[in-house]
Amino acid sequence: MAKGKSNKHLENFRASKLKPSETIHGHLDGWIGDMMGKGDKKQHNGQFVLTDERACFYRKGILGEVFETMPLSKITSVESLSRMGYRVLRLHTSNDELAFKTFEEKDYFDETYNKLEEIRNQPASNSTASSVTEDIPDQIKKLADLKDAGILTDNEFEAKKAELLSRM
């Protein structure tokens, strides 16, 4: 995980929003919305959290919780702006945008931005392929049960079994 001070928003995110399969790769203290904004433009101070699956903004306070998330696979573009200590990380999807603002140090901001781009540009993981391979024996067992129940013929079972085995 990238350096940075832990705070109540990050600890609350870890406790209530982090999926068991996720790892936090970076986080930034800052805000979304506009100062003096109203409605969905209202400013919310909180935490930008980058995991290996998604980019999130999280804030939990006495009066409620703000949680916005974007799966990394859905992000179409990322912009960053750095000017005189003020930084903006803007994420775009086909139908949404998240603009996160911060005063974090440039090195730390850049480290989080670079990690976001690195994870986003990785080829799809092999975990999906391996889980499909592991599911094939289970599928064959289910087909055998269907054959034993008389729902599938021997020829249908053998054809489907051969097809599944060719995927392994």
DSSP file (Angstrom, degrees, kcal/mol; ACC not computed):
  #  RESIDUE AA STRUCTURE BP1 BP2  ACC     N-H-->O    O-->H-N    N-H-->O    O-->H-N    TCO  KAPPA ALPHA  PHI   PSI    X-CA   Y-CA   Z-CA
    1    1 A M              0   0    0      0, 0.0    25,-0.2     0, 0.0    24,-0.2   0.000 360.0 360.0 360.0 145.9    0.0    0.0    0.0
    2    2 A A        -     0   0    0     23,-0.7    24,-0.1     1,-0.1   106,-0.0  -0.290 360.0 -98.2 -66.4 155.9    1.2    3.5   -0.7
    3    3 A K        +     0   0    0     23,-0.0    24,-0.4   105,-0.0     2,-0.2  -0.112  64.9 119.3 -68.0 175.3    2.3    5.6    2.3
    4    4 A G        -     0   0    0     -3,-0.1     2,-0.2    22,-0.1    24,-0.1  -0.414  65.6 -77.0 135.4 147.3   -0.1    8.1    3.8
    5    5 A K        -     0   0    0     -2,-0.2     2,-0.2     1,-0.1    -2,-0.0  -0.479  42.4-127.7 -73.8 137.9   -1.6    8.6    7.2
    6    6 A S        +     0   0    0     -2,-0.2     2,-0.3     4,-0.1    -1,-0.1  -0.547  34.7 177.1 -76.5 150.9   -4.5    6.4    8.1
    7    7 A N     >  -     0   0    0     -2,-0.2     4,-2.6     1,-0.0     5,-0.2  -0.869  46.1 -85.4-145.9-180.0   -7.6    8.2    9.3
    8    8 A K  H  > S+     0   0    0     -2,-0.3     4,-2.6     1,-0.2     5,-0.2   0.854 123.9  53.1 -62.6 -35.7  -11.1    7.5   10.4
    9    9 A H  H  > S+     0   0    0      2,-0.2     4,-2.2     1,-0.2    -1,-0.2   0.925 111.9  45.1 -65.6 -43.0  -12.5    7.4    6.9
   10   10 A L  H  > S+     0   0    0      2,-0.2     4,-2.7     1,-0.2    -2,-0.2   0.916 113.9  49.1 -66.3 -42.9   -9.9    4.9    5.8
   11   11 A E  H  X S+     0   0    0     -4,-2.6     4,-2.1     1,-0.2    -2,-0.2   0.903 112.1  48.5 -64.4 -40.6  -10.4    2.7    8.9
   12   12 A N  H  X S+     0   0    0     -4,-2.6     4,-2.4    -5,-0.2     5,-0.4   0.880 110.5  52.1 -65.7 -37.3  -14.2    2.8    8.4
   13   13 A F  H  X>S+     0   0    0     -4,-2.2     4,-2.7     2,-0.2     5,-1.9   0.945 109.8  48.8 -61.5 -48.1  -13.7    1.9    4.7
   14   14 A R  H  <5S+     0   0    0     -4,-2.7    -2,-0.2     1,-0.2    -1,-0.2   0.902 115.4  45.1 -57.0 -41.7  -11.6   -1.1    5.7
   15   15 A A  H  <5S+     0   0    0     -4,-2.1    -1,-0.2    -5,-0.2    -2,-0.2   0.848 130.9  15.0 -74.2 -35.2  -14.2   -2.2    8.2
   16   16 A S  H  <5S+     0   0    0     -4,-2.4    -3,-0.2    -5,-0.1    -2,-0.2   0.664 130.7  30.7-119.4 -17.9  -17.3   -1.8    6.1
   17   17 A K  T  <5S+     0   0    0     -4,-2.7     2,-0.3    -5,-0.4    -3,-0.2   0.660  83.0 102.6-119.4 -21.5  -16.6   -1.5    2.4
   18   18 A L      < -     0   0    0     -5,-1.9     6,-0.0    -4,-0.1    -4,-0.0  -0.514  66.5-135.1 -71.4 125.1  -13.4   -3.4    1.6
   19   19 A K    >   -     0   0    0     -2,-0.3     3,-1.8     1,-0.1    -2,-0.1  -0.479  18.4-117.5 -75.9 150.4  -14.2   -6.7    0.0
   20   20 A P  T 3  S+     0   0    0      0, 0.0    -1,-0.1     0, 0.0    -2,-0.1   0.805 115.8  52.5 -58.2 -28.8  -12.3   -9.8    1.2
   21   21 A S  T 3  S+     0   0    0      2,-0.0     2,-0.2    32,-0.0    -3,-0.0   0.533  96.3  93.0 -84.3  -5.9  -10.7  -10.2   -2.2
   22   22 A E    <   -     0   0    0     -3,-1.8     2,-0.4    29,-0.1    29,-0.0  -0.553  53.8-161.6 -95.4 153.6   -9.5   -6.6   -2.4
   23   23 A T        -     0   0    0     -2,-0.2    29,-1.1    -5,-0.0     2,-0.5  -0.995  23.6-125.0-126.4 136.1   -6.2   -5.0   -1.5
   24   24 A I  E     +A   51   0A   0     -2,-0.4    27,-0.3    27,-0.2     3,-0.1  -0.702  28.3 175.9 -81.2 127.5   -5.7   -1.2   -0.9
   25   25 A H  E     -     0   0A   0     25,-3.4   -23,-0.7    -2,-0.5     2,-0.3   0.513  62.9 -11.2-108.9 -10.1   -3.0    0.1   -3.2
   26   26 A G  E     -A   50   0A   0     24,-1.3    24,-3.2   -25,-0.2    -1,-0.4  -0.926  53.3-165.8-179.4 157.0   -3.3    3.8   -2.3
   27   27 A H  E     -A   49   0A   0    -24,-0.4     2,-0.4    -2,-0.3    22,-0.2  -0.983   4.2-162.2-155.4 148.4   -5.4    6.4   -0.6
   28   28 A L  E     -A   48   0A   0     20,-2.2    20,-2.9    -2,-0.3     2,-0.4  -0.986  18.6-131.2-133.4 141.2   -5.5   10.2   -0.5
   29   29 A D  E     +A   47   0A   0     -2,-0.4    74,-0.5    18,-0.2    75,-0.4  -0.776  61.4  88.8 -88.9 133.3   -7.1   12.6    1.9
   30   30 A G  E     -AB  46 102A   0     16,-2.4    16,-3.0    -2,-0.4     2,-0.3  -0.876  61.1 -86.0 176.3-142.4   -9.3   15.3    0.3
   31   31 A W  E     -AB  45 101A   0     70,-2.5    70,-3.1    14,-0.3     2,-0.3  -0.979  11.4-141.3-155.9 162.3  -12.8   16.0   -1.0
   32   32 A I  E     +AB  44 100A   0     12,-1.9    12,-2.5    -2,-0.3    68,-0.1  -0.863  66.0  33.2-120.9 162.5  -15.4   15.8   -3.8
   33   33 A G  S    S-     0   0    0     66,-0.5     2,-0.4    -2,-0.3     9,-0.2  -0.296  90.9 -62.3  86.7-174.5  -17.8   18.5   -4.8
   34   34 A D  B >   -g   42   0B   0      7,-3.6     3,-2.6    -2,-0.1     9,-0.8  -0.884  47.8-102.7-116.0 142.1  -17.5   22.2   -4.6
   35   35 A M  T 3  S+     0   0    0     -2,-0.4     3,-0.1     1,-0.3    -2,-0.0  -0.422 113.7   8.9 -58.3 132.5  -17.0   24.6   -1.7
   36   36 A M  T 3  S+     0   0    0      1,-0.2    -1,-0.3    -2,-0.1     6,-0.1   0.604 100.4 150.1  67.6  13.4  -20.4   26.1   -1.0
   37   37 A G    <   -     0   0    0     -3,-2.6     2,-0.3     4,-0.3     6,-0.3  -0.303  34.7-143.8 -73.0 161.2  -22.0   23.7   -3.5
   38   38 A K    >   -     0   0    0      4,-0.2     3,-2.0    -3,-0.1     2,-0.1  -0.887  56.1  -8.0-125.0 156.3  -25.5   22.5   -3.1
   39   39 A G  G >  S-     0   0    0     -2,-0.3     3,-1.5     1,-0.3    -2,-0.0  -0.364 135.3  -5.9  63.8-132.2  -27.2   19.1   -3.9
   40   40 A D  G 3  S+     0   0    0      1,-0.3    -1,-0.3    -2,-0.1    -3,-0.1   0.546 135.5  61.4 -75.8  -4.1  -24.9   16.7   -5.6
   41   41 A K  G <  S+     0   0    0     -3,-2.0    -7,-3.6    -8,-0.1    -4,-0.3   0.402  76.6 125.3 -95.2  -0.3  -22.3   19.4   -5.9
   42   42 A K  B <   -g   34   0B   0     -3,-1.5     2,-0.3    -9,-0.2    -4,-0.2  -0.303  69.0-108.3 -62.1 141.1  -22.0   19.8   -2.1
   43   43 A Q        -     0   0    0     -9,-0.8     2,-0.4    -6,-0.3   -10,-0.2  -0.535  35.2-174.0 -74.3 133.0  -18.5   19.4   -0.8
   44   44 A H  E     -A   32   0A   0    -12,-2.5   -12,-1.9    -2,-0.3     2,-0.3  -0.982  13.9-147.3-128.1 118.9  -17.8   16.2    1.1
   45   45 A N  E     +A   31   0A   0     -2,-0.4   -14,-0.3   -14,-0.2     2,-0.3  -0.660  48.0 102.3 -82.0 139.5  -14.4   15.7    2.9
   46   46 A G  E     -A   30   0A   0    -16,-3.0   -16,-2.4    -2,-0.3     2,-0.4  -0.854  62.9 -49.5-178.9-145.2  -13.2   12.2    2.9
   47   47 A Q  E     -AC  29  58A   0     11,-2.5    11,-2.5    -2,-0.3     2,-0.5  -0.971  24.4-146.9-130.4 131.2  -10.9    9.6    1.5
   48   48 A F  E     -AC  28  57A   0    -20,-2.9   -20,-2.2    -2,-0.4     2,-0.5  -0.864  27.6-167.9 -88.4 127.7  -10.0    8.5   -2.1
   49   49 A V  E     -AC  27  56A   0      7,-2.7     7,-2.8    -2,-0.5     2,-0.5  -0.980  10.2-161.2-124.9 127.8   -9.2    4.8   -1.9
   50   50 A L  E     +AC  26  55A   0    -24,-3.2   -25,-3.4    -2,-0.5   -24,-1.3  -0.931  16.3 171.4-108.4 121.7   -7.6    2.8   -4.7
   51   51 A T  E     -A   24   0A   0      3,-2.8   -27,-0.2    -2,-0.5   -29,-0.1  -0.641  50.8 -98.4-114.9 179.5   -8.0   -1.0   -4.6
   52   52 A D  S    S+     0   0    0    -29,-1.1   -28,-0.1    -2,-0.2     3,-0.1   0.547 123.0  35.0 -75.4  -5.1   -7.1   -3.6   -7.2
   53   53 A E  S    S+     0   0    0      1,-0.3    19,-2.4   -30,-0.2    20,-0.5   0.666 122.6   5.2-116.4 -27.8  -10.7   -3.7   -8.3
   54   54 A R  E     - D   0  71A   0     17,-0.3    -3,-2.8    18,-0.1     2,-0.4  -0.971  54.7-122.3-156.0 163.5  -12.1   -0.2   -7.9
   55   55 A A  E     -CD  50  70A   0     15,-2.6    15,-2.5    -2,-0.3     2,-0.3  -0.961  40.7-177.4-111.2 132.6  -11.6    3.5   -7.2
   56   56 A C  E     -CD  49  69A   0     -7,-2.8    -7,-2.7    -2,-0.4     2,-0.4  -0.920  28.7-151.4-133.4 152.8  -13.7    4.8   -4.3
   57   57 A F  E     -CD  48  68A   0     11,-2.8    11,-2.3    -2,-0.3     2,-0.4  -0.995  28.2-178.3-116.3 133.1  -14.5    8.0   -2.4
   58   58 A Y  E     +CD  47  67A   0    -11,-2.5   -11,-2.5    -2,-0.4     2,-0.3  -0.995  15.1 162.7-139.3 135.7  -15.6    7.3    1.2
   59   59 A R  E     - D   0  66A   0      7,-2.2     7,-3.1    -2,-0.4     2,-0.4  -0.962   8.5-176.3-147.4 130.2  -16.7    9.5    4.0
   60   60 A K  E     + D   0  65A   0     -2,-0.3     5,-0.2     5,-0.2     2,-0.2  -0.993  18.1 153.4-129.0 127.0  -18.5    8.5    7.2
   61   61 A G  E >   - D   0  64A   0      3,-3.3     3,-0.9    -2,-0.4    -2,-0.0  -0.725  58.4 -82.2-137.1-173.6  -19.7   11.0    9.7
   62   62 A I  T 3  S+     0   0    0      1,-0.2     3,-0.1    -2,-0.2    -1,-0.0   0.874 125.4  45.4 -62.1 -39.4  -22.3   11.5   12.4
   63   63 A L  T 3  S-     0   0    0      1,-0.2     2,-0.3    -3,-0.0    -1,-0.2   0.426 124.7 -64.7 -90.6   1.6  -25.0   12.6    9.9
   64   64 A G  E <   -D   61   0A   0     -3,-0.9    -3,-3.3     2,-0.0     2,-0.4  -0.959  51.4 -75.2 149.5-166.9  -24.4    9.9    7.3
   65   65 A E  E     -D   60   0A   0     -2,-0.3     2,-0.5    -5,-0.2    -5,-0.2  -0.975  19.1-159.0-136.2 142.0  -22.1    8.3    4.8
   66   66 A V  E     +D   59   0A   0     -7,-3.1    -7,-2.2    -2,-0.4     2,-0.4  -0.993  19.2 170.2-122.2 124.3  -21.0    9.1    1.3
   67   67 A F  E     +D   58   0A   0     -2,-0.5     2,-0.4    -9,-0.2    -9,-0.2  -0.948   4.0 171.0-139.4 115.1  -19.7    6.2   -0.8
   68   68 A E  E     -D   57   0A   0    -11,-2.3   -11,-2.8    -2,-0.4     2,-0.4  -0.979  10.4-179.2-122.6 137.3  -19.0    6.5   -4.5
   69   69 A T  E     -D   56   0A   0     -2,-0.4   -13,-0.2   -13,-0.2    -2,-0.0  -0.987  16.0-168.8-140.4 146.8  -17.2    3.7   -6.4
   70   70 A M  E     -D   55   0A   0    -15,-2.5   -15,-2.6    -2,-0.4     2,-0.1  -0.982  27.2-126.8-133.5 121.0  -16.0    3.0   -9.9
   71   71 A P  E >>  -D   54   0A   0      0, 0.0     3,-1.7     0, 0.0     4,-0.7  -0.471  21.0-131.0 -62.2 136.0  -14.9   -0.4  -11.0
   72   72 A L  G >4 S+     0   0    0    -19,-2.4     3,-0.9     1,-0.3   -18,-0.1   0.836 106.4  62.1 -60.2 -31.6  -11.4    0.1  -12.6
   73   73 A S  G 34 S+     0   0    0    -20,-0.5    -1,-0.3     1,-0.2   -19,-0.1   0.714 103.4  50.0 -67.3 -19.3  -12.6   -1.9  -15.6
   74   74 A K  G <4 S+     0   0    0     -3,-1.7    20,-0.5    19,-0.0     2,-0.4   0.567  82.3 107.7 -94.8 -11.3  -15.2    0.7  -16.4
   75   75 A I    <<  -     0   0    0     -3,-0.9    18,-0.3    -4,-0.7     3,-0.1  -0.555  42.9-178.3 -73.5 123.6  -12.9    3.7  -16.2
   76   76 A T        +     0   0    0     16,-2.8     2,-0.3    -2,-0.4    17,-0.2   0.760  64.3   3.3 -94.3 -29.1  -12.4    5.1  -19.7
   77   77 A S  E     -E   92   0A   0     15,-1.3    15,-2.5     2,-0.0     2,-0.4  -0.995  55.8-153.2-156.4 156.4  -10.0    7.9  -18.9
   78   78 A V  E     -E   91   0A   0     -2,-0.3     2,-0.4    13,-0.2    13,-0.2  -0.998  11.5-170.9-132.4 132.5   -8.1    9.5  -16.0
   79   79 A E  E     -E   90   0A   0     11,-2.8    11,-2.7    -2,-0.4     2,-0.4  -0.931   1.5-167.3-120.1 147.3   -7.0   13.1  -15.8
   80   80 A S  E     -E   89   0A   0     -2,-0.4     2,-0.4     9,-0.2     9,-0.2  -0.996   2.7-171.4-133.9 145.7   -4.7   14.7  -13.2
   81   81 A L  E     -E   88   0A   0      7,-2.2     7,-2.5    -2,-0.4     2,-0.4  -0.999   1.7-176.1-133.6 134.2   -4.0   18.3  -12.5
   82   82 A S  E     +E   87   0A   0     -2,-0.4     2,-0.3     5,-0.2     5,-0.2  -0.970  13.3 158.4-136.2 120.0   -1.4   19.7  -10.2
   83   83 A R  E >   -E   86   0A   0      3,-3.0     3,-2.4    -2,-0.4    -2,-0.0  -0.924  66.9 -30.8-147.9 116.4   -1.1   23.4   -9.4
   84   84 A M  T 3  S-     0   0    0     -2,-0.3     3,-0.1     1,-0.3    -1,-0.0   0.847 124.8 -42.1  47.3  49.0    0.6   25.1   -6.5
   85   85 A G  T 3  S+     0   0    0      1,-0.2     2,-0.5    19,-0.0    -1,-0.3   0.308 118.1 108.0  87.0 -10.1   -0.2   22.4   -3.9
   86   86 A Y  E <   -E   83   0A   0     -3,-2.4    -3,-3.0    17,-0.1     2,-0.4  -0.881  47.5-175.6-104.2 130.2   -3.7   21.8   -5.2
   87   87 A R  E     -EF  82 102A   0     15,-2.7    15,-2.5    -2,-0.5     2,-0.4  -0.951  12.5-163.5-131.2 147.4   -4.3   18.5   -7.1
   88   88 A V  E     -EF  81 101A   0     -7,-2.5    -7,-2.2    -2,-0.4     2,-0.5  -0.996   4.2-166.2-130.8 133.3   -7.3   17.0   -8.9
   89   89 A L  E     -EF  80 100A   0     11,-2.9    11,-2.9    -2,-0.4     2,-0.5  -0.976  14.4-170.4-116.5 114.3   -7.8   13.4   -9.9
   90   90 A R  E     -EF  79  99A   0    -11,-2.7   -11,-2.8    -2,-0.5     2,-0.4  -0.929   2.1-167.8-114.5 121.7  -10.7   13.1  -12.4
   91   91 A L  E     -EF  78  98A   0      7,-2.8     7,-2.3    -2,-0.5     2,-0.4  -0.891   4.7-163.2-110.1 136.6  -12.0    9.7  -13.4
   92   92 A H  E     +EF  77  97A   0    -15,-2.5   -16,-2.8    -2,-0.4   -15,-1.3  -0.949  11.5 176.0-121.8 138.9  -14.4    9.1  -16.3
   93   93 A T        -     0   0    0      3,-2.7     3,-0.2    -2,-0.4   -18,-0.1  -0.677  54.9 -86.4-119.2-176.6  -16.6    6.2  -17.2
   94   94 A S  S    S+     0   0    0    -20,-0.5   -19,-0.1    -2,-0.2     3,-0.1   0.765 125.5  12.2 -64.9 -22.5  -19.1    6.1  -20.1
   95   95 A N  S    S+     0   0    0      1,-0.1     2,-0.3     0, 0.0    -1,-0.2   0.251 122.4  52.0-138.9  16.7  -21.7    7.7  -18.0
   96   96 A D        -     0   0    0     -3,-0.2    -3,-2.7     2,-0.0     2,-0.3  -0.971  51.1-159.8-150.7 162.2  -20.1    9.0  -14.8
   97   97 A E  E     - F   0  92A   0     -2,-0.3     2,-0.4    -5,-0.2    -5,-0.2  -0.995   1.8-164.5-145.4 142.1  -17.3   11.2  -13.5
   98   98 A L  E     - F   0  91A   0     -7,-2.3    -7,-2.8    -2,-0.3     2,-0.7  -0.979   5.4-169.8-128.0 117.9  -15.6   11.5  -10.1
   99   99 A A  E     - F   0  90A   0     -2,-0.4   -66,-0.5    -9,-0.2     2,-0.5  -0.927   8.0-171.8-109.9 110.3  -13.4   14.6   -9.5
  100  100 A F  E     -BF  32  89A   0    -11,-2.9   -11,-2.9    -2,-0.7     2,-0.3  -0.885   3.6-162.1-106.5 130.5  -11.4   14.1   -6.3
  101  101 A K  E     +BF  31  88A   0    -70,-3.1   -70,-2.5    -2,-0.5     2,-0.3  -0.867  15.7 163.2-115.7 146.1   -9.5   17.2   -4.9
  102  102 A T  E     -BF  30  87A   0    -15,-2.5   -15,-2.7    -2,-0.3   -72,-0.2  -0.984  43.0-145.9-155.3 160.9   -6.6   17.1   -2.5
  103  103 A F        +     0   0    0    -74,-0.5     3,-0.1    -2,-0.3   -73,-0.1   0.086  56.4 138.4-112.3  17.9   -3.7   19.0   -1.0
  104  104 A E        -     0   0    0    -75,-0.4    -2,-0.1     1,-0.1   -76,-0.0  -0.187  67.8 -80.7 -59.3 156.7   -1.6   15.8   -0.6
  105  105 A E     >  -     0   0    0      1,-0.1     4,-2.7     4,-0.1     5,-0.2  -0.275  38.7-120.1 -59.2 145.5    2.1   16.1   -1.4
  106  106 A K  H  > S+     0   0    0      1,-0.2     4,-3.2     2,-0.2     5,-0.2   0.888 111.3  53.4 -57.2 -43.4    2.8   15.8   -5.2
  107  107 A D  H  > S+     0   0    0      1,-0.2     4,-2.2     2,-0.2    -1,-0.2   0.920 112.7  43.6 -59.7 -43.9    5.0   12.7   -4.8
  108  108 A Y  H  > S+     0   0    0      2,-0.2     4,-2.0     1,-0.2    -1,-0.2   0.899 114.4  49.7 -69.6 -40.8    2.3   10.9   -2.9
  109  109 A F  H  X S+     0   0    0     -4,-2.7     4,-2.6     2,-0.2    -2,-0.2   0.937 112.8  47.6 -60.1 -48.0   -0.4   12.0   -5.3
  110  110 A D  H  X S+     0   0    0     -4,-3.2     4,-3.0     1,-0.2     5,-0.2   0.877 108.9  54.5 -62.9 -38.3    1.7   11.0   -8.3
  111  111 A E  H  X S+     0   0    0     -4,-2.2     4,-2.1    -5,-0.2    -1,-0.2   0.918 111.4  44.3 -61.3 -43.8    2.4    7.6   -6.7
  112  112 A T  H  X S+     0   0    0     -4,-2.0     4,-2.3     2,-0.2    -2,-0.2   0.914 114.3  49.5 -67.6 -43.1   -1.3    6.9   -6.3
  113  113 A Y  H  X S+     0   0    0     -4,-2.6     4,-2.3     2,-0.2    -2,-0.2   0.931 111.9  48.3 -60.2 -46.7   -2.1    8.2   -9.8
  114  114 A N  H  X S+     0   0    0     -4,-3.0     4,-2.5     1,-0.2    -1,-0.2   0.881 110.8  50.7 -63.4 -38.6    0.6    6.0  -11.3
  115  115 A K  H  X S+     0   0    0     -4,-2.1     4,-2.6    -5,-0.2     5,-0.2   0.899 108.6  52.9 -66.0 -39.9   -0.6    2.9   -9.4
  116  116 A L  H  X S+     0   0    0     -4,-2.3     4,-2.5     1,-0.2    -2,-0.2   0.941 112.3  44.2 -58.3 -48.8   -4.1    3.6  -10.6
  117  117 A E  H  X S+     0   0    0     -4,-2.3     4,-2.0     2,-0.2    -2,-0.2   0.884 112.1  53.3 -65.7 -38.5   -2.9    3.7  -14.2
  118  118 A E  H  < S+     0   0    0     -4,-2.5     4,-0.4     2,-0.2    -2,-0.2   0.939 113.2  42.3 -61.4 -47.7   -0.7    0.6  -13.7
  119  119 A I  H >< S+     0   0    0     -4,-2.6     3,-1.1     1,-0.2    -2,-0.2   0.913 113.9  52.5 -66.6 -42.2   -3.6   -1.5  -12.4
  120  120 A R  H 3< S+     0   0    0     -4,-2.5    -1,-0.2    -5,-0.2    -2,-0.2   0.841 111.1  47.0 -61.6 -34.3   -6.0   -0.2  -15.0
  121  121 A N  T 3< S+     0   0    0     -4,-2.0    -1,-0.2    -5,-0.2    -2,-0.2   0.392  85.0 112.0 -94.2   3.2   -3.7   -1.1  -17.8
  122  122 A Q  S <  S-     0   0    0     -3,-1.1     3,-0.1    -4,-0.4    -3,-0.0  -0.501  76.5-107.5 -71.6 144.3   -2.8   -4.6  -16.6
  123  123 A P        -     0   0    0      0, 0.0    -1,-0.1     0, 0.0     3,-0.1  -0.315  54.4 -72.5 -65.2 159.2   -4.2   -7.4  -18.8
  124  124 A A        -     0   0    0      1,-0.1    -3,-0.0    -3,-0.1     0, 0.0  -0.211  62.4-104.7 -53.2 140.9   -7.1   -9.3  -17.4
  125  125 A S    >   -     0   0    0      1,-0.1     3,-0.6    -3,-0.1     4,-0.5  -0.219  12.7-127.2 -71.1 159.1   -6.0  -11.6  -14.6
  126  126 A N  T 3> S+     0   0    0      1,-0.2     4,-2.8     2,-0.2     5,-0.2   0.536  94.1  88.6 -80.1  -7.7   -5.6  -15.3  -14.9
  127  127 A S  H 3> S+     0   0    0      1,-0.2     4,-2.1     2,-0.2    -1,-0.2   0.863  86.9  51.3 -61.9 -34.1   -7.8  -15.9  -11.9
  128  128 A T  H <> S+     0   0    0     -3,-0.6     4,-2.0     2,-0.2    -1,-0.2   0.931 111.0  47.7 -66.4 -44.5  -10.9  -15.9  -14.1
  129  129 A A  H  > S+     0   0    0     -4,-0.5     4,-2.1     1,-0.2    -2,-0.2   0.909 112.8  48.2 -63.2 -42.2   -9.3  -18.5  -16.4
  130  130 A S  H  X S+     0   0    0     -4,-2.8     4,-2.3     1,-0.2    -1,-0.2   0.874 110.0  51.6 -68.8 -35.5   -8.3  -20.7  -13.5
  131  131 A S  H  X S+     0   0    0     -4,-2.1     4,-1.5    -5,-0.2    -1,-0.2   0.870 109.3  50.8 -69.2 -33.8  -11.7  -20.5  -11.9
  132  132 A V  H  X S+     0   0    0     -4,-2.0     4,-1.0     2,-0.2    -2,-0.2   0.923 110.3  49.8 -65.2 -43.1  -13.3  -21.5  -15.2
  133  133 A T  H >< S+     0   0    0     -4,-2.1     3,-0.5     1,-0.2    -2,-0.2   0.897 110.6  49.6 -61.3 -41.2  -10.9  -24.5  -15.4
  134  134 A E  H 3X S+     0   0    0     -4,-2.3     4,-0.6     1,-0.2    -1,-0.2   0.807 107.6  55.5 -68.6 -28.6  -11.7  -25.5  -11.8
  135  135 A D  H 3X S+     0   0    0     -4,-1.5     4,-2.3     1,-0.2    -1,-0.2   0.718  89.4  77.5 -75.9 -21.0  -15.5  -25.3  -12.6
  136  136 A I  H <X S+     0   0    0     -4,-1.0     4,-2.4    -3,-0.5     5,-0.2   0.918  91.5  49.7 -60.6 -47.6  -15.2  -27.7  -15.6
  137  137 A P  H  > S+     0   0    0      0, 0.0     4,-2.2     0, 0.0    -1,-0.2   0.901 111.6  50.9 -58.1 -37.7  -15.0  -30.9  -13.5
  138  138 A D  H  X S+     0   0    0     -4,-0.6     4,-2.2     1,-0.2    -2,-0.2   0.901 109.3  50.6 -64.0 -39.5  -18.1  -29.7  -11.5
  139  139 A Q  H  X S+     0   0    0     -4,-2.3     4,-2.4     1,-0.2    -1,-0.2   0.896 109.0  51.2 -65.2 -39.1  -19.9  -29.1  -14.8
  140  140 A I  H  X S+     0   0    0     -4,-2.4     4,-2.5     2,-0.2    -1,-0.2   0.904 108.6  51.8 -64.7 -40.3  -19.1  -32.6  -16.0
  141  141 A K  H  X S+     0   0    0     -4,-2.2     4,-2.1     2,-0.2    -2,-0.2   0.910 110.0  49.2 -61.3 -41.5  -20.4  -34.1  -12.7
  142  142 A K  H  X S+     0   0    0     -4,-2.2     4,-2.1     1,-0.2    -2,-0.2   0.896 110.3  50.6 -65.1 -39.3  -23.7  -32.1  -13.2
  143  143 A L  H  X S+     0   0    0     -4,-2.4     4,-2.4     2,-0.2    -2,-0.2   0.904 108.3  52.6 -63.4 -40.0  -23.9  -33.4  -16.7
  144  144 A A  H  X S+     0   0    0     -4,-2.5     4,-2.9     1,-0.2    -2,-0.2   0.897 107.7  51.6 -62.0 -39.9  -23.4  -37.0  -15.5
  145  145 A D  H  X S+     0   0    0     -4,-2.1     4,-1.9     2,-0.2    -1,-0.2   0.906 109.8  49.3 -62.5 -40.7  -26.2  -36.5  -13.0
  146  146 A L  H  <>S+     0   0    0     -4,-2.1     5,-2.4     2,-0.2     6,-1.1   0.886 111.9  48.7 -65.1 -38.3  -28.5  -35.3  -15.8
  147  147 A K  H ><5S+     0   0    0     -4,-2.4     3,-1.4     4,-0.2    -2,-0.2   0.931 111.0  49.9 -65.2 -45.5  -27.5  -38.3  -17.9
  148  148 A D  H 3<5S+     0   0    0     -4,-2.9    -2,-0.2     1,-0.3    -1,-0.2   0.826 108.2  53.8 -62.8 -31.5  -28.2  -40.7  -14.9
  149  149 A A  T 3<5S-     0   0    0     -4,-1.9    -1,-0.3    -5,-0.2    -2,-0.2   0.521 118.4-113.9 -80.8  -4.8  -31.6  -39.0  -14.5
  150  150 A G  T < 5S+     0   0    0     -3,-1.4    -3,-0.2    -4,-0.3    -2,-0.1   0.560  88.1 113.9  85.9   8.1  -32.4  -39.7  -18.1
  151  151 A I  S   <S+     0   0    0     -5,-2.4     2,-0.3    -6,-0.2    -4,-0.2   0.856  76.5  41.6 -79.8 -36.0  -32.4  -36.1  -19.2
  152  152 A L  S    S-     0   0    0     -6,-1.1    -2,-0.2    -9,-0.2     2,-0.1  -0.861  82.3-129.5-109.9 145.9  -29.4  -36.4  -21.4
  153  153 A T     >  -     0   0    0     -2,-0.3     4,-2.5     1,-0.1     5,-0.2  -0.433  31.0-106.8 -81.5 167.0  -28.6  -39.2  -23.8
  154  154 A D  H  > S+     0   0    0      1,-0.2     4,-2.6     2,-0.2     5,-0.2   0.902 122.1  50.8 -59.9 -41.0  -25.2  -40.9  -23.7
  155  155 A N  H  > S+     0   0    0      2,-0.2     4,-2.3     1,-0.2    -1,-0.2   0.909 110.4  48.0 -65.2 -42.7  -24.2  -39.2  -27.0
  156  156 A E  H  > S+     0   0    0      2,-0.2     4,-2.4     1,-0.2     5,-0.2   0.918 113.0  49.2 -63.1 -43.3  -25.2  -35.7  -25.7
  157  157 A F  H  X S+     0   0    0     -4,-2.5     4,-2.7     1,-0.2    -2,-0.2   0.946 112.4  46.7 -60.7 -49.4  -23.3  -36.3  -22.5
  158  158 A E  H  X S+     0   0    0     -4,-2.6     4,-2.3     1,-0.2    -1,-0.2   0.876 112.5  50.6 -63.6 -38.3  -20.1  -37.4  -24.3
  159  159 A A  H  X S+     0   0    0     -4,-2.3     4,-2.0     2,-0.2    -1,-0.2   0.934 114.4  42.6 -65.3 -46.2  -20.3  -34.5  -26.8
  160  160 A K  H  X S+     0   0    0     -4,-2.4     4,-2.5     2,-0.2    -2,-0.2   0.894 113.1  53.1 -68.2 -39.2  -20.7  -31.9  -24.0
  161  161 A K  H  X S+     0   0    0     -4,-2.7     4,-2.7    -5,-0.2     5,-0.2   0.922 109.3  49.0 -61.0 -44.7  -18.0  -33.6  -21.9
  162  162 A A  H  X S+     0   0    0     -4,-2.3     4,-1.7     1,-0.2    -1,-0.2   0.898 110.8  51.0 -62.2 -40.5  -15.5  -33.5  -24.8
  163  163 A E  H  X S+     0   0    0     -4,-2.0     4,-0.6     2,-0.2    -2,-0.2   0.928 112.5  45.6 -62.4 -45.2  -16.3  -29.8  -25.4
  164  164 A L  H >X S+     0   0    0     -4,-2.5     3,-1.1     1,-0.2     4,-0.5   0.913 111.0  52.2 -65.7 -42.7  -15.7  -29.0  -21.7
  165  165 A L  H >< S+     0   0    0     -4,-2.7     3,-0.9     1,-0.3    -1,-0.2   0.823 101.9  60.7 -64.4 -30.1  -12.5  -31.0  -21.5
  166  166 A S  H 3< S+     0   0    0     -4,-1.7    -1,-0.3     1,-0.2    -2,-0.2   0.738  99.4  57.9 -68.9 -20.4  -11.2  -29.2  -24.6
  167  167 A R  H <<        0   0    0     -3,-1.1    -1,-0.2    -4,-0.6    -2,-0.2   0.657 360.0 360.0 -81.1 -16.6  -11.4  -25.9  -22.6
  168  168 A M    <<        0   0    0     -3,-0.9    -1,-0.2    -4,-0.5    -2,-0.1   0.493 360.0 360.0 -75.6 360.0   -9.1  -27.2  -19.8
